[in-house]
Amino acid sequence: MDCVVIGAGVSGLSSAIRLLEAGHNVRVLAREFSPDLVSDVAAALWYPFLAHPIEKTDRWGAETYTELMRLGEEEPMSGITMRFGREYLREVVELPGWRKDITHFRVLESGEIPEGWIFGWEFESPIIEMYHYMPWLLQRTRDLGGIIEENEVEDLAEISAEVIVNCSGIGARELCQDTEVKPVRGQIIYINQDPGFGRFDQQPETLTYTIARRDCTVLGGTAQSDDWSLELRDSDRETILQKCEAVWPELDRSKIIGESVGLRPSRSEVRLESEKINDTLIIHNYGHGGAGVTLSWGCADEVVSLIEESYE
Ligand SMILES: Cc1cc2nc3c(=O)[nH]c(=O)nc-3n(C[C@H](O)[C@H](O)[C@H](O)COP(=O)(O)OP(=O)(O)OC[C@H]3O[C@@H](n4cnc5c(N)ncnc54)[C@H](O)[C@@H]3O)c2cc1C
């Protein structure tokens, strides 16, 4: 089939790759490209965060975990490594459904939990270095024969294709008049220091993370709903540092090397469904919130399945 993918973020490129692998012709149209996307700002840890519905995100997340781990082993240029991390919680909660789908998960002993938290778990998860991963995704798309074009789409009806895959992220607000898509602003800090294992408190109100890449650690975070500002804020920087110091007292502020900010394309639920406009099949794949990387391959596989089902 002739497919047009709108968007060259992690959702668009993963979908493009799966479509090409399934034998479709693919043209990717995007207004902006890496390194200017929220996909480039992603920290990026595999961890289902700020994305719903859970029944689906658990499945998409599990499929993506397996694929990211495979890429880490077989494609060194993709920039994926496996790391241990510890999630700390301020209350005892039900264990996440995805725990059975990952390589390592255990509940922490009380002596392993810092003061101020009462519960937690240790997990192993892929860390995706987006400054390697985004170029790798683009190259893989091209290597498979995908065509990539800079182009702003104003109306889905203007595109001539058998299938349109809409991966426009926050752009879906205008493109589909979907006011349910809202920004959740995230500011991060890069530090040239390794925490050994990652330390996390991933409740939106207290969001704290130390994500160790091979060459630096990403400190976060903020999750400010409906906040469109891409300016770095001193107050956010200070809050992030204080939160990270609470879980990582050895943090050395003199080793900070940079910072960034991005807008997560949040929605009450990820929109992954098909519709028909005239004779064109549209598959929407946007609204992944804080888990666009975590869900990317599971969602891309479902994009291909939805197309196959429609033409059965
Ligand atoms: C600080 C921070 C940390 C994060 N950490 C993580 C993490 O650890 N793990 C994780 O899984 N996720 C994380 N995320 C979330 C992740 O970044 C997003 O969920 C993901 O990048 C969304 O990808 P996307 O491809 O849907 O959107 P985008 O990357 O925004 O791509 C959208 C694409 O659509 C194009 N587009 C939009 N409108 C149009 C139009 N009208 N015409 C043509 N093109 C259009 C854009 O130009 C762009 O190419 C984080 C986000 C932030 C801000």
The ligand as a MOL file (V3000), in Angstrom:
LIG
                    3D

  0  0  0     0  0            999 V3000
M  V30 BEGIN CTAB
M  V30 COUNTS 53 58 0 0 0
M  V30 BEGIN ATOM
M  V30 1 C 11.6970 15.9180 29.7320 0
M  V30 2 C 11.0900 14.7340 29.0410 0
M  V30 3 C 11.5080 13.4640 29.3640 0
M  V30 4 C 10.9280 12.3710 28.7430 0
M  V30 5 N 11.3860 11.1340 29.0810 0
M  V30 6 C 10.8200 10.0380 28.5200 0
M  V30 7 C 11.2720 8.7520 28.8780 0
M  V30 8 O 12.1670 8.6010 29.7170 0
M  V30 9 N 10.6860 7.6710 28.2840 0
M  V30 10 C 9.6740 7.8190 27.3530 0
M  V30 11 O 9.1770 6.8030 26.8560 0
M  V30 12 N 9.2390 9.0400 26.9850 0
M  V30 13 C 9.7690 10.1470 27.5610 0
M  V30 14 N 9.3090 11.3930 27.2200 0
M  V30 15 C 8.1280 11.4950 26.3510 0
M  V30 16 C 8.5120 11.4060 24.8770 0
M  V30 17 O 9.4570 12.4040 24.5820 0
M  V30 18 C 7.2700 11.5860 23.9920 0
M  V30 19 O 6.2120 10.7580 24.4230 0
M  V30 20 C 7.5900 11.2130 22.5380 0
M  V30 21 O 8.7810 11.8390 22.1370 0
M  V30 22 C 6.4540 11.5950 21.6010 0
M  V30 23 O 6.8820 11.2710 20.3050 0
M  V30 24 P 5.9920 11.5810 19.0200 0
M  V30 25 O 6.7100 11.0080 17.8740 0
M  V30 26 O 4.6080 11.1480 19.2930 0
M  V30 27 O 5.9730 13.1870 18.9690 0
M  V30 28 P 7.0840 14.2290 18.4670 0
M  V30 29 O 8.4620 13.8350 18.8150 0
M  V30 30 O 6.6000 15.5540 18.9440 0
M  V30 31 O 6.9640 14.1910 16.8840 0
M  V30 32 C 5.8430 14.7470 16.2340 0
M  V30 33 C 6.1770 14.9240 14.7650 0
M  V30 34 O 4.9960 15.3640 14.0760 0
M  V30 35 C 5.3270 16.4890 13.2680 0
M  V30 36 N 4.1250 17.2710 13.0390 0
M  V30 37 C 3.2510 17.7530 13.9530 0
M  V30 38 N 2.2500 18.4070 13.3290 0
M  V30 39 C 2.5100 18.3380 11.9970 0
M  V30 40 C 1.8540 18.8080 10.8290 0
M  V30 41 N 0.7100 19.4800 10.9010 0
M  V30 42 N 2.4010 18.5450 9.6240 0
M  V30 43 C 3.5610 17.8610 9.5250 0
M  V30 44 N 4.2190 17.3960 10.5940 0
M  V30 45 C 3.6990 17.6280 11.8100 0
M  V30 46 C 6.4120 17.1920 14.0760 0
M  V30 47 O 7.1060 18.1380 13.2450 0
M  V30 48 C 7.2430 15.9950 14.4750 0
M  V30 49 O 8.0690 15.5770 13.4120 0
M  V30 50 C 9.8900 12.5290 27.7940 0
M  V30 51 C 9.4950 13.8200 27.4520 0
M  V30 52 C 10.0740 14.9130 28.0650 0
M  V30 53 C 9.6280 16.2940 27.6720 0
M  V30 END ATOM
M  V30 BEGIN BOND
M  V30 1 1 1 2
M  V30 2 1 2 3
M  V30 3 2 2 52
M  V30 4 2 3 4
M  V30 5 1 4 5
M  V30 6 1 4 50
M  V30 7 2 5 6
M  V30 8 1 6 7
M  V30 9 1 6 13
M  V30 10 2 7 8
M  V30 11 1 7 9
M  V30 12 1 9 10
M  V30 13 2 10 11
M  V30 14 1 10 12
M  V30 15 2 12 13
M  V30 16 1 13 14
M  V30 17 1 14 15
M  V30 18 1 14 50
M  V30 19 1 15 16
M  V30 20 1 16 17
M  V30 21 1 16 18
M  V30 22 1 18 19
M  V30 23 1 18 20
M  V30 24 1 20 21
M  V30 25 1 20 22
M  V30 26 1 22 23
M  V30 27 1 23 24
M  V30 28 2 24 25
M  V30 29 1 24 26
M  V30 30 1 24 27
M  V30 31 1 27 28
M  V30 32 2 28 29
M  V30 33 1 28 30
M  V30 34 1 28 31
M  V30 35 1 31 32
M  V30 36 1 32 33
M  V30 37 1 33 34
M  V30 38 1 33 48
M  V30 39 1 34 35
M  V30 40 1 35 36
M  V30 41 1 35 46
M  V30 42 1 36 37
M  V30 43 1 36 45
M  V30 44 2 37 38
M  V30 45 1 38 39
M  V30 46 1 39 40
M  V30 47 2 39 45
M  V30 48 1 40 41
M  V30 49 2 40 42
M  V30 50 1 42 43
M  V30 51 2 43 44
M  V30 52 1 44 45
M  V30 53 1 46 47
M  V30 54 1 46 48
M  V30 55 1 48 49
M  V30 56 2 50 51
M  V30 57 1 51 52
M  V30 58 1 52 53
M  V30 END BOND
M  V30 END CTAB
M  END
